[in-house]
Amino acid sequence: MSLIHLFLFVGLVSLEAAASFSPGSRSILRDIGNAIADQKDNAVELNATNFDSVFQDTPAKYAVLEFFAHWCPACRNYKPHYEKVARLFNGPDAVHPGLVLMARVDCAIKMNVKLCDKFSIKHYPMLFWGPPRKFVGGSWGPKQDKSEIILMDDWRTADLLLSWINKQIGSSYGLDDQKFGNEHLLPNISDHEQISQALYDIEEATEEAFDIILSLKAIKSSETGASFIRFLQLLVPHHPSKRCRKGSAEILMNFDDLCPAGECSYDSGVNNTLRNFHICGKDLPRGYYKFCRGSKNETRGFSCGLWILMHSLSVRIEDGESQFAFTAICDFINNFFMCDECRRHFHDMCLSVKTPFKKARDVVLWLWSTHNKVNERLKKDEDSLGTGDPKFPKMIWPPKQLCPSCYLTSTGKNIDWDHDEVYKFLKKYYGEKLVSSYKKKSEGVSKEEVIAAAEEMAVPTNALVVPVGAALAIALASCAFGALACYWRTQQKNRKHHHNPHYLKRYNSNFMVMNTFSNSESEREKER
């Protein structure tokens, strides 16, 4: 009898199981299956309930929204393509986080029908692009002319979709891009070739510095405005990244309109504002560093990138620009580097220079020596507090294995440097080596056209100085140099600050402008 009871029990369980797979329960199973699949999905699943809140709360600057139906075979086949791109921007392992929100809505679910109707969905899939805030309570129709929500047209494969996004934001992302976390550390910082990776970090640090200025509304007066202008004038001809040179030039040419008398508008709702500009491109900051990546999230990064930027600027200037470059760097750090103790220490080292610089070589060596002094000071603090990076401890630069000829003698902490060899090393390391992976293009530009463009960019003597060498570099750096030169000249001739005494402070090699540093310091204290 017990065996019969066992068969009866098994049969009853089988009947219950069969009942659970009735047609009415298929949606439940589908939901369970989707929930499991969604754990691997990077695109955000939206519905009528969470649609507005997700777009309202996202930190992303842009959004891609796909409308699909789960029963549509073409939609199912397109999903892997959409996910390949979504993994670059969404989720905890996103390669380029915080830039593009990629989401989707299933129009085959009843609760989403009205939502899909608002966007005039007539077939599947349909993809839209726009600022996330515009999707909140938003809609789209084929006859809308001025909507910021755009119906995407070229997205049938992952390559086409990413190419479309790249065109919109001026980026060059690839499907094979990988996340640079602490596990992607460059193992040997003394390797000559690794510095070529730092070009990406210089772009990142430049954009991050600009973002900090915007977020803290740091340009508050004619003094800070003049400091920002001088640094831009240094970046336009000498930044190692072409797109940073271009972005800096655009900001510089529009600065009078953006910040009259040094008072900038930071309102994100206003068209004519600094927030509408990207100094190095719309796809920056990326959110990670390569050469400057530390073994801990709080080490290296931005400060490392900023130092490399300053070194790269110093090795690119000419003798006639040496005092101007020194002053521009000192003023910029004093006004816009927001680590107060670091800023003060750097400011003191600037003030300790009593003789004007006449040679670019001297600026290069001064910055190198200053960086080593900073490293020595920070190393003592980090060693005593245990706050340093264990894989990248502060060191005297360059180490012997990187430049043995730089050392005459070395006993303990006392180093006798061969300054000629140090200068040669710095020029090559932060110049040629740094841009070894960056190709400068000036095809189609004749020498005569470049010279003419440089002359067009020469400014009146009562305006802030842009050296002719700088103008020439700007012309070479831009394919549209003719238009840029003419526009620059027009802007400079009409600059509103020609007769403003705050902007008439000249930084020539015959006068050490320590009074300017003091004035900037007192100005900062007033602003605080």
C-alpha positions, 0 to 999 in steps of 0.5 A: 500500500505504501508504494501505491500511496507514493505513486498517488503523491507523485501524480498529484504533484505532477498535476499541480505542476502542469496547472502552474504552466497554464497559459494564464501563468506564462506572463509570470514566468516571462517576468521571472525570466526577464528579471533573471536576464535583467541582472545582466542587462546594462540598459535601464528598463523603464515603465510608466511608473518610473519613467520620469523619476529615472530621467529626472535623477540621472547624472548623465548629460545625454540619453538614448531611449529605445521603444520596443515590444518583447514579442518583436523578433527584430527587437530581440535580435537588436538587443545584443547590439544595444547592450554592447553600447549600453555596457560602455555607459551604464552600470557599476562597471561602465567604461564611460560613466555619467555621460549617456543614459541608455534606457528602453521601454516595452510598449507591449506591456499595457501600463506603457501603452499611453507612454508609447503613444506620447512618443508616436511609436508606430513601429518597433524598435524606435530610438530617441536621443536628447537631454534626460530632462527633456524626456521628463513629462515629454513627448515627440511627434513627427511634425515637431520642429524645435524639439530637443528630442531627436528621432535617431536614424542610423542605429541598426548595429552596435557600431552604427549606434556608437558612431551616431553617439560619437558624432553627437558628443564629439567623442571617439569611443570604441566598442572594445573600450575597457574600464581603467580601474586600479587593476589597470595600473601601469607597472613601471613608471620609469618606462620612457614609453608610458608617458605617451599615455599621459596625453589622455590624463592631461586632457582629463585634468584640463577638463576637470580643472575647468569643471571645478572652476564652473562648479565653484563659480571661481571667476568672481572678479576682474582679477580672477578673470584676468588670471583665467584669460592668461592661462587660456592664452598659454593653453591655446598655442602650447597645450599638447592636445589639439582639441584642448587648444581648440576649446581654449581658443573658443572660450578665450574668443568669447570670454568678454561676452561670457564674463563681462568685467570678469563677472561670469554667469553660471546659470545652466538655463542661460545660453550665453554662459561658460557652462555651454563650453567644453575646453577639451571636448564633450566626452570629457571628463571620462572619470578615470586616468591612465598614466596617473592612475593610483593604486587607491582611488584617492591618490594621484589622478587629478593632481598628477595630471595637472603637474604633467600639464604644467611641465608639458606647457613649460617645455613648449614655450619660447624664450620671449614667453618665459616670464608670461608663462611663469606668471600665468601658471602661478596665478592660475594655481593661486586662484583656482587650485582649491587645495588651500594648503597646497595652493599656499605652498606653491604661491610662496615658491612663486613669490620666492623668485626675485629675478624675471625669467628671460629663458624658457630653459629657466622656467622648465628647471624652476618648475622641475625643482619646485615639483621635487620640493613639493614631493619631498614635503608631501613624502614626509607627511604621507610616510608619517600618516600612512596616506601615500600610495604604496605602489607610487610613493613620492620620489625625486624626479627623474629617477636614475634608471630613467635618466642616469646622465642627469646625476653627477653624484648622489649620496643619500638625499644629496644629489648633484644634478647635471642641469643641462642633462636634466633640461634635455631629459625634460624637453624630450620626456614632456615634449616628444615622448608625451605626444608620441601617440599623437599626430599633428596634422597641418595638411593643406596649409601653405607656409604663406597662408600660415604666416598671413594667419599669424599676422591677422592674429596679432593684437593691438599693443594696448591689449593683452599680449598673444605672442606671434609664435603663439598665433602661429601655433594656433594657426597650425593647430586648426584646419579652419585657421583662416576663419579662426584668425579673422574672428580672433582679430575681430574679437581682440580689436573689440575687447571691452577690457582694452581700457580696463586697468585690471586687464592692462597689467603686462607681464613682460620680461623686464618686470616681476609681477609679484604685486599681482600675486599679492593683489590676487591673494588679497582679492581671494581673501575678500571673496571668501 
